[in-house]
Amino acid sequence: MSTASGPITSSALRVDLAGVPLVTPMLTASGTCGYGPEYADALDYRMLGAFTTKSVTRHERPGNAPERIVEVRAGMLNAIGLANVGIDRFLAEKVPFIETMPTPVFVNVAGYTIEDYVYVAERIDALDCIAGIELNVSCPNVKDGLMFGTDPALLETVVSAVRAVVTRGRLIVKLSPNVTDIAVMARAALAGGADALSLINTYVGMSIDAGTRRPHIANVTGGLSGPAIKPLALFNVHRVYRQVTRSAGIPIVGMGGVQSASDALEFILAGATAVAVGTALFVDPTLPVKIAREIEQYLAETGTRHVSELVGALELPEA
Ligand SMILES: Cc1cc2nc3c(=O)[nH]c(=O)nc-3n(C[C@H](O)[C@H](O)[C@H](O)COP(=O)(O)O)c2cc1C
């Protein structure tokens, strides 16, 4: 067992995410922790399962006009609009720090055309310091951002085009919950060659200032994240695990409203191999490490030898 502040040494927490060894099942969620340096003082990366960067696109993007974030009951709405430095500046300015990070790093890649996705993914896959790519086909905050994530045929096409150039690192496909049946999208991502799935991205939502009769967010709609979406996210993970990934042997990174070890354990029991923390990082950047320690304690208290024994271990009522 590790001490409260020492390194996490327990092998009971180690997981394999599509061939990438993680010291704990806890990740950061894209867009909530920058490119690495931002949280380096607060979050000990040696004790993080893996780090996921903000989305990177082919061209630099300023993102949407303010207001881009508003707090709502039990969560937040954001319409950042994929503000990012673009692939050239990412390679020149962000990769040198990433090369020093003592944790596997996944680079989240977004795009508007298949060519854009392929162009960015190929350049990132050439980097030895990157464990893999998380393909963001699910951004609700840019025009046509959900196009690839809501049409199964398009999704399979973009995933297989990216798969063809991602030959070194792993390919995680991040699914949108803004669909009728997420299992259909999960099947399409697997057909395209995904090594793993991450779910969920945010839910489209809005908030109105009754005083001014105007939306709080300049983009009008935003993506809802935080505890408000946790039960919905959990259901999506449960559905995808039972209907698609369990039989295919493909791991899930679960996310959506995780704030505590019991939240993370719920995702694991529903079928997630690893769990990401997003919005809650804004309150406590050390949360993924704290949660890992609490899971370690839970394993000891319940006589569970390894966290992987809990993956999908949800017990359902008899049919
Ligand atoms: C401010 C903010 C920015 C985000 N930016 C991205 C992004 O660039 N790419 C992406 O795939 N997801 C992005 N997300 C979605 C998160 O990675 C995550 O899927 C979602 O917020 C659910 O997790 P949470 O409730 O723990 O935040 C963003 C979320 C927030 C709150």
The ligand as an SDF file (V2000), in Angstrom:
LIG
                    3D

 31 33  0  0  0  0  0  0  0  0999 V2000
  -14.0990   23.3990  -20.3040 C   0  0  0  0  0  0  0  0  0  0  0  0
  -14.1590   22.0790  -21.0170 C   0  0  0  0  0  0  0  0  0  0  0  0
  -13.4390   21.9140  -22.2060 C   0  0  0  0  0  0  0  0  0  0  0  0
  -13.4760   20.6990  -22.8840 C   0  0  0  0  0  0  0  0  0  0  0  0
  -12.7490   20.5500  -24.0330 N   0  0  0  0  0  0  0  0  0  0  0  0
  -12.7280   19.3480  -24.6720 C   0  0  0  0  0  0  0  0  0  0  0  0
  -11.9070   19.1590  -25.8160 C   0  0  0  0  0  0  0  0  0  0  0  0
  -11.1730   20.0440  -26.2650 O   0  0  0  0  0  0  0  0  0  0  0  0
  -11.9450   17.9340  -26.4360 N   0  0  0  0  0  0  0  0  0  0  0  0
  -12.7220   16.8950  -25.9750 C   0  0  0  0  0  0  0  0  0  0  0  0
  -12.7230   15.8020  -26.5500 O   0  0  0  0  0  0  0  0  0  0  0  0
  -13.4980   17.0590  -24.8490 N   0  0  0  0  0  0  0  0  0  0  0  0
  -13.5130   18.2520  -24.2090 C   0  0  0  0  0  0  0  0  0  0  0  0
  -14.2840   18.4060  -23.0700 N   0  0  0  0  0  0  0  0  0  0  0  0
  -15.1210   17.2750  -22.5940 C   0  0  0  0  0  0  0  0  0  0  0  0
  -14.4480   16.5180  -21.4340 C   0  0  0  0  0  0  0  0  0  0  0  0
  -13.2280   15.9410  -21.8370 O   0  0  0  0  0  0  0  0  0  0  0  0
  -15.3870   15.4080  -20.8870 C   0  0  0  0  0  0  0  0  0  0  0  0
  -15.6510   14.4860  -21.9210 O   0  0  0  0  0  0  0  0  0  0  0  0
  -16.7150   15.9300  -20.3530 C   0  0  0  0  0  0  0  0  0  0  0  0
  -16.5700   17.2080  -19.7760 O   0  0  0  0  0  0  0  0  0  0  0  0
  -17.3570   14.9840  -19.3260 C   0  0  0  0  0  0  0  0  0  0  0  0
  -16.5190   14.8140  -18.1930 O   0  0  0  0  0  0  0  0  0  0  0  0
  -16.6560   15.7050  -16.8460 P   0  0  0  0  0  0  0  0  0  0  0  0
  -18.1100   15.7670  -16.4830 O   0  0  0  0  0  0  0  0  0  0  0  0
  -15.8060   15.0340  -15.8220 O   0  0  0  0  0  0  0  0  0  0  0  0
  -16.1350   17.0720  -17.2020 O   0  0  0  0  0  0  0  0  0  0  0  0
  -14.2710   19.6270  -22.3740 C   0  0  0  0  0  0  0  0  0  0  0  0
  -14.9850   19.8050  -21.1800 C   0  0  0  0  0  0  0  0  0  0  0  0
  -14.9260   21.0010  -20.5020 C   0  0  0  0  0  0  0  0  0  0  0  0
  -15.7060   21.1340  -19.2200 C   0  0  0  0  0  0  0  0  0  0  0  0
  1  2  1  0
  2  3  1  0
  2 30  2  0
  3  4  2  0
  4  5  1  0
  4 28  1  0
  5  6  2  0
  6  7  1  0
  6 13  1  0
  7  8  2  0
  7  9  1  0
  9 10  1  0
 10 11  2  0
 10 12  1  0
 12 13  2  0
 13 14  1  0
 14 15  1  0
 14 28  1  0
 15 16  1  0
 16 17  1  0
 16 18  1  0
 18 19  1  0
 18 20  1  0
 20 21  1  0
 20 22  1  0
 22 23  1  0
 23 24  1  0
 24 25  2  0
 24 26  1  0
 24 27  1  0
 28 29  2  0
 29 30  1  0
 30 31  1  0
M  END
$$$$
